[in-house]
């Protein structure tokens, strides 16, 4: 892909979208840590200096993608929750249904989980104060959307809904780092199965984490 110089706002927006789309495609092929600005520039057909006119760093690109992917996930969740949660069920049953839906949908979005995992330790570094402020405003808006969405289906969570949402996203990022296990670990489990007794796939691990958190914050009878 080769671009001519962008001369209008529309052309600049097309170029920004091309950069984001290319970075998203790279994340389907490699982990966050392996996405480099040099390779992104090569694939998008722009000099590195030109990419930096639109995004100040690799991390700035990935932070914007995190917001895009999170918005897509919340839109999907808006449809999934009413279909999967029985409004007439007891709170404990609805909590279990919620944990199942969240774990399934997040496990299907491994890239989103990987970006959550890299957010604090990697992505929020090497970016300006203005980029961080824009990212945090967007993140808080997404968190508010998720909080309101979950509160509709499990109002018993009350004021703890936002905390649960935050912990759920943090857990998704942390647990995704262990899935899939590296080849050396797979080989060790094959030679000595007892070593893998606590290993879970991402969906099962997320469901256990979410269920435990929900049980902890639901009000007692």
C-alpha positions, 0 to 999 in steps of 0.5 A: 500500500502506497499513499500520496501526501494527505492534503485534506482532513478526509485523507488524513482520516483515511490514513489514520484508519489504514494505520489502525487497521494494519496494526489490528491485522498484525495483532492477529498474527503476533503478540502485542510485544512483537508489534513494532513501529518499523514493521507497522510502517512497512506494512502500511506503506508509509515512512516511520516519520509519516506514521508518527505524524498521526500517532506519536508512538507505537503505544499510542496506536495500540491504546487507540485500538484498545478503545476500538476493540473494547467498544466493539466488545461492549456492543456485542455484549449489549446483545448477548446479555439479554439473550443469555440471562434469565431476568426471572432467575435468582441473583445467584443464577443470574450471576452464574449466567453473567460469568458464563457470558463474560468468560465466553465473549472475552476468551473469544477476543484474545487480542483484547485481553492481551491489550488489557494485559499490556495496558498499565505496564507497557501501553501507558508508557512512551506516550504524552500526557495528552494521549494518556488523558484522552485514553483515560477519558475514553476508558472511563466512558467505556467502563461506565457503559459496561457498568450500566449494562451489567447493572441492568441484568444484575442490579443486586450488585449495586455500588459494587458493579463498577468495581466488578467491571474493572476487576473483570477487565484486569483479570482478563488481561492477567489471565490471558498472559498464560494462554496458550502456554509456551512450548517448554511448558506444554512439553513439561506437562506432557512429560509430567502431567501432575505439573499441569493440574492447575492449568485452565484454558482462558474461558474456564479461568475467566469463568472461575474468576468472575464467579468468585468475584460475583459471589463475593459482592452479591448481598447476603440474604 
